[in-house]
Amino acid sequence: MAFTFAAFCYMLALLLTAALIFFAIWHIIAFDELKTDYKNPIDQCNTLNPLVLPEYLIHMFFCVMFLCAAEWLTLGLNMPLLAYHVWRYMSRPVMSGPGLYDPTTIMNADILAFCQKEGWCKLAFYLLSFFYYLYGMIYVLVSS
Amino acid sequence: MTLYKHPSNPGPSQNPFPMQQVSQGYSMPGQLGYHNPVLAKAPMPPGPVLYNAVPPASPYQSAPGPHMPVRPPVGAPPPMQPGQTIPASQNSVPPPTASTNSYYPDAQNPSPSSWNYGVRPPMGMGTPPPGNHVTSSPSPVPNPPSQGFSAAPTLTPNTATTPGPPLPPSSYNSWTQPGSVPPMNAMSPQTPYQPGRPPYGPPPTAGPPPGMRPTPPPTGPHGTATPPPPMAPQNEGVRQTHTPTNSQALNSSEAGGRIITDPPSSQPGPVGRPIGHGYPSLPPGYQNMAQPPNVPPMHPTQPYSSGPAAYPQPPMGAAQLSPSMAAMSMQAQTPDSLRVVNLLQERNLLPPTPYQPPTPCLPQDLQRVNCSPDVFCSTLTSIPQTQALLNKAKLPLGLLLHPFKDLSQLPVVTSSTIVRCRSCRTYINPFVSFLDQRRWKCNLCYRVNDVPEEFMYNPVSRSYGEPHKRPEVQNATIEFIAPSEYMLRPPQPAVYLFVLDVSHNAMQTGYVDVVCQSLLENLNSLPGDTRTKIGFITFDSTIHFYNLQEGLSQPQMLIVSDIEDIFLPTPDSLLVNFNESKELVGDLLKSLPQMFSKTMETQSALGPALQAAFKLLSPTGGRVSVFQSQLPTMGVGALKSREDPNQRASAKEIQHLSPATDFYKKLALDCSGQQVAVDLFMLTSQYCDLASLGCISRYSAGTVYYYPSYHNEHNPAQTERFQKDLKRYLTRKIGFEAVMRIRCTKGLSIHTFHGNFFVRSTDLLSLPNVNPDAGFAVQMSIEENLVDMQVVSFQAALLYTSSKGERRIRVHTMCLPVVNSLSDIFAGADVQAITGLLASMAVDRSVTASLSDARDAMTNAVIDSLSSYRTSVLTIQQPGLLSPNCLRLFPLYILALLKQRAFRTGTSTRLDDRVFAMCQLKSQPLAYLMLMIHPALYRLDDLTDEGALNVNDRTIPQPRVLQLSVEKLSREGAFLMDAGSVIYLWVGKSCNPQFLTQVLGVPNYPALPQNLTQLPELDTAESTRTRAFVGWLREQRPFYPLLHVIKDESQLKANFMQNMVEDRTESALSYYEFLLHVQQQISK
């Protein structure tokens, strides 16, 4: 049993995924507030937009770590989400600041529903990957 | 409570809209404790007509007090039944009139050769002579008879049962001027009240009282005399729906009510479309049979899904004709809108008179008080029960609103408490039900609420204990003067800021003279009160402010050249009280055109100027009018030209429909938060990126005006249009710091909004300014199944501050039936509303996806809906392209949209022109939108007085609407095309010399000047008729459409010809080809 770089990656990913889970919950709550008229879309976009890039960067960061640790299976599992993040950010509306959400279109029922669904899907993905990283960490620690 | 008729002509009286329950004060950072000096000062709106002599100091609050003449013992109120209970017999579909062939003797379909132009197919008795011979051939029907009789056009006028002159073709319009139309007058004395009805005083403006049940005239002027069965007593729970009696009663009581209530029809508003009281003007039978009198024969064998039983042919004896006709017109309602039309074979589908939207299939007493379709209409007047059913019908569900329309008559209520549902905050409306005298049930959320004590007193009849007779419960469109709870801060004054581009380019066009001149002329009619504020900013590469402080001998110009960090040099004297500084403002306007006439500055710093305007107005809110003549080149918001003119016609995909920067959008959102609206006037000769600049107006609820190739001298027509638009713009009503909330019955939800605004929550629009020319569209979706519901309701409430500093709420409520069969959905489809909504959706699609996507989506909308109709509604399959009668114009309108400037391909369309057309499609009210999409074409050289309307002692000829095809033009004629904002008069080369001399005042065709924009006032019958007709067309809209006389060699001929949507162009299909394409796709 030895503490390898891969084990370190898994531990780091475990912590960061916990953070991402909070991001996803925050996202879901924010869109639910929008839908139930508790918040103004301008304010809500102003709070959500700064969080988009950190989330994407955190995810990208431990993907790179897994690449360095040559954990191909884990990397492969994360690739779809990484690609989705890249696509999502490329196709964002014309904005001068960072972020994705445009207060003028966000109240459109389609976009609102899409964002809510996106939030739930991400939450599920992060939760599953959290347990996977836990398993992966123990496996790496035990097997080496 | 004080009620008065509110003459909402654009000028004097203004209605403000309050912020209704703006729970998040995001827009109002400075929430001041409310105290409203203005309202206290002038609680009495300036309405000319008072209902009663009650002093304005809100006697309503002291309802049981001295103002109440009679207070009946509360224990014994008049037997009150729930006036608005939902009737049971809702969706009764009358037997179809399968025997329509009886009215069309040669019922065989004309051969498809009717499409071969030039060949006249045998088209039944009423076939119009084609083309040029309209005048010469005596038609069996002297003029287009009233629409309701389209089923038997030739019989009606000839029988003795129809006294009075032949009905004008547009019987709808005639309702506006009851005094001048003989049949209406003849009818009114014959409308006695039903005996046994509980007596009450009919409120003059509250519409005809519900109890009014006239006995039908023995020989009704409309030929609709009906057998008089015993009338149902009024306030019963269950109403009869489709009985001829009810309908007749409605009809005549409407007429009677009109005659009592109509003010002398001198209001400048649209004469033909009286909105305030134009509720159900016609019995359903009339409205839905908008069928040309000479339509080609129907197909007698077409089955109806709603019931195969053949409608018995009414006996045609002269004495029996009228009753049978009445029955016919009532019962044929649904079947006629569902009557199958083979589009490939029937050519002449346009209604001869203005289009009438379908009447919702509601009980008469609900329909009578329903909202006017000009203000509030739905694409489907029968709401499907489930989303699955809606998806199956493939028709869009949505609402189209014109909430701030100038109304000729609007009941206004002042009261201390506005009765609203406690859970969903719906305003009480005619469609709520009273469980007993003390409780009412909300029609949106079904909560049972208490009736407040004040509401028991009816100020109209001055009686107590009749809450269901109050104006709020009798009018679907009503305005409240809002008490202080509806304000987050004291109502703002009217504030106007003018921002003018004075760079070299702008001064070259000479627009500054026009603006200053128009302002000088209209300064005194700017809506406002003593608090009105005004200010001016000019800009080129620097920003110039004008100190207009009272006491100065002349205006002081302050130049700020630091455009990176803009600041206000003297914050309190730039925006001044208009009344105090009137002379300085006049001086400034007189000197402004000369001040910059020699400027050599070519740069334009629009972004900083807008920031300065925002800073100046943010403490108060108000309106910014920006005049811009080129692409902004300096400071923030600078733009680069994105258009490549060489790519215009050839490009596969239109680029750059979305903004290049979000600066203008963000600034617009800031403006919206501070209740500032920005109206943009673009006066340009080159590309100026309207897609980016337009955002400033779009999200701040402003308006974009666009004058391409503007030049004072070189383009006088454009200049005149600019002047007229500016006059309307400056003098029309305006509402400040407005919000509009749209509520709907539980189960329905709002999907998307279209128009100029910022969406603040799922059902709330933030409108810093609202103007009477703004239209909105709303897409709806059905979230929960509407089982167990007979009707659903929609309520739009617009809260605004009038220019007089009053907070007001204008509430429109519409009630629609719920149906569960596809055939009923199709029967209630309103083709114009569908087209309008699809146009808005297509604009969104072309920005988010691509133009070709949007075009495909529109074509698919036709294909899907017609194929759904074919597979699900029709029981017997037939060859051809079949459409229900009510959707017969759908393919034509969609084709017209595809050829509209916004969506066309192939031809060279400037990007700005396209973007501007898109802006208009989204923000225009439906009535103007339809003329833009599908202009009306009339032949003018053979106008006759037959079938003419009589408005204010003027005879308005009513020529037929012709199809938009060159086939309809002839060299011998003169044709008028009414395209909404512009009217073309095309004069043929060998035009009737009489027309040239008598109407145009020229001896022969070559003498006709190139740029004639006015009809000479000649003292001839022809000239009078023509001018009356053109004048009538203009009166129907608030703006002033210019008239262009077009000769063969005129430049504008191309514009005229581009509107010929039924013809083939090099890149677009002709109407027939389009139909073939649709048919091919359907049969796949």
Interface residues (C-beta under 8 A of the other chain):
Chain A: L34 K35 D37 K39 N40 P41 I42 D43 P93 V94 M95 S96 D102 P103 T104 M107 N108 A109 D110
Chain B: S23 Q24 Y26 S658 P659 A660 T661 D662 F663 K665 K666 L669 G673 Y699 S749 I750 H751 T752 F753 F758 V759 R760 S761 T762 D763 L764 S781
